[in-house]
């Protein structure tokens, strides 16, 4: 787990991890803007096949929003494109304006985003001076609260679904208040039950790599999915899983997926419960292959 600092892109972090581990197969579990800091899960090797399973988990953020200015990127890295006086607002009034952005909403992603239109990322078109119309898409804002407010800044905390843009929430809040707004600070504090406070800085990872100890900072992929049951498998059952064959195992109430782990606590596969037989589990993603 990486605690990304402000500045580098998520791809920059992936590049560093590739260099420090010597592995080419490295991916991240959810893009963070260069401006943003915080939790960035990094998957390596066969575990890269698991990053899609993070999508259902809530993402938690802290953000500071500057009122009175709109920017091309909806954050402080972009050019200011409009300014307006900030009305005198109470925290209660700001909270009331945020109410329309809570729950299941339709959100238009920022022009500077990776959303594709006709196969081209929106940010590429925007940089070329050819902004495109981006369609709104359904996202869920589970929690959205005002932590503090001053004359021209608002501090927010939120938990949101995958695909939600914090920058778009800031932009739309500014529009609702009639003065424009953009993000000046943003931090991802948590994904599901994994916290940024438990992640390692790039400096820590670099130092560990220099000592030849980077793997001592790695965590099991299973730690990302604490709500999934773990089936300890060995012998013939483990071999069947490696071959992609189903196994019999007692069902777990309320769980459709489980992790198959080896006696060494390595994740061998993601299992999915059979729809017709609760005690039958089928490998959905196999990480450990048989000989």
Long-range contacts (C-beta under 8 A, 24 or more apart in sequence): 1-39, 1-40, 1-41, 1-42, 1-194, 1-198, 1-199, 1-200, 1-219, 2-39, 2-40, 2-41, 2-42, 2-199, 2-200, 2-201, 2-202, 2-205, 3-37, 3-38, 3-39, 3-40, 3-196, 3-199, 3-200, 3-201, 4-32, 4-36, 4-37, 4-38, 4-39, 4-40, 4-202, 5-37, 5-201, 5-202, 6-34, 6-35, 6-36, 6-37, 7-34, 8-34, 8-202, 9-34, 10-40, 13-40, 13-42, 13-202, 14-42, 16-202, 16-205, 16-206, 17-42, 17-44, 17-205, 20-205, 20-206, 20-209, 20-214, 21-209, 21-214, 21-215, 27-51, 29-54, 29-191, 29-224, 30-54, 30-59, 30-162, 30-188, 30-191, 31-114, 32-188, 33-75, 33-167, 33-186, 34-77, 35-75, 35-76, 35-77, 35-183, 35-185, 35-186, 36-166, 36-186, 36-187, 36-188, 37-186, 37-187, 37-188, 38-186, 38-187, 38-188, 38-189, 38-196, 39-188, 39-189, 39-190, 39-191, 39-194, 39-195, 39-196, 39-199, 40-188, 40-199, 41-191, 41-194, 41-224, 43-221, 44-218, 46-287, 46-288, 47-221, 47-267, 47-287, 49-285, 49-287, 50-221, 50-224, 50-267, 50-270, 50-285, 50-287, 53-224, 53-225, 53-257, 53-270, 54-162, 54-191, 54-192, 54-224, 55-162, 56-162, 57-162, 57-191, 57-192, 58-142, 58-159, 58-160, 58-161, 58-190, 58-191, 58-192, 59-159, 59-160, 59-161, 59-162, 59-164, 59-188, 59-190, 59-191, 60-157, 60-158, 60-159, 60-188, 60-189, 60-190, 60-191, 61-156, 61-157, 61-158, 61-159, 61-160, 61-166, 61-186, 61-187, 61-188, 61-189, 62-147, 62-155, 62-156, 62-157, 62-185, 62-186, 62-187, 62-189, 63-155, 63-156, 63-157, 63-158, 63-166, 63-169, 63-170, 63-183, 63-185, 63-186, 63-187, 64-153, 64-154, 64-155, 64-156, 64-183, 64-184, 64-185, 64-186, 65-153, 65-154, 65-155, 65-156, 65-170, 65-173, 65-174, 65-181, 65-182, 65-183, 65-184, 66-152, 66-153, 66-181, 66-182, 66-183, 66-184, 67-152, 67-153, 67-154, 67-174, 67-177, 67-179, 67-180, 67-181, 68-152, 68-179, 68-180, 68-181, 69-180, 69-181, 69-182, 70-171, 70-174, 70-180, 70-181, 70-182, 71-182, 72-111, 72-112, 72-126, 73-110, 73-111, 73-112, 73-167, 73-182, 74-110, 74-111, 74-112, 74-165, 74-167, 74-168, 74-170, 74-171, 74-182, 74-183, 75-167, 75-170, 75-182, 75-183, 75-184, 75-186, 76-182, 76-183, 76-184, 78-112, 78-182, 82-180, 83-180, 84-178, 84-179, 84-180, 85-179, 86-151, 86-152, 86-177, 86-179, 87-177, 87-178, 87-179, 89-149, 89-177, 90-149, 91-146, 91-148, 91-149, 94-146, 94-149, 94-154, 94-173, 94-177, 95-145, 95-146, 97-173, 97-176, 97-177, 98-144, 98-146, 98-156, 98-173, 100-176, 101-141, 101-144, 101-169, 101-172, 101-173, 102-141, 102-143, 102-144, 103-140, 103-141, 104-138, 104-139, 104-140, 105-138, 105-139, 105-140, 105-141, 106-136, 106-137, 106-138, 106-139, 107-136, 107-137, 107-138, 107-139, 107-164, 107-165, 107-168, 107-169, 107-172, 108-134, 108-135, 108-136, 108-168, 109-134, 109-137, 109-165, 109-168, 110-165, 110-167, 110-168, 110-171, 113-165, 137-163, 139-163, 139-164, 140-164, 141-169, 144-169, 153-184, 154-181, 159-190, 191-224, 192-224, 192-225, 192-226, 192-227, 193-226, 193-227, 194-223, 194-224, 220-265, 220-266, 220-267, 221-267, 221-287, 222-259, 222-261, 222-265, 222-267, 225-259, 228-255, 228-257, 228-258, 228-259, 229-255, 229-258, 229-259, 230-258, 230-259, 230-260, 230-261, 231-258, 231-259, 231-260, 231-261, 231-271, 231-281, 232-261, 232-262, 232-263, 233-260, 233-261, 233-262, 233-268, 234-262, 234-263, 238-262, 238-268, 239-290, 241-268, 241-269, 241-271, 241-283, 241-286, 241-288, 242-268, 242-269, 242-286, 242-288, 242-289, 242-290, 243-290, 244-283, 244-286, 245-283, 246-274, 246-280, 246-281, 246-282, 246-283, 247-271, 247-280, 247-281, 248-279, 248-280, 248-281, 249-279, 249-281, 250-279, 251-278, 251-279, 257-284, 262-288
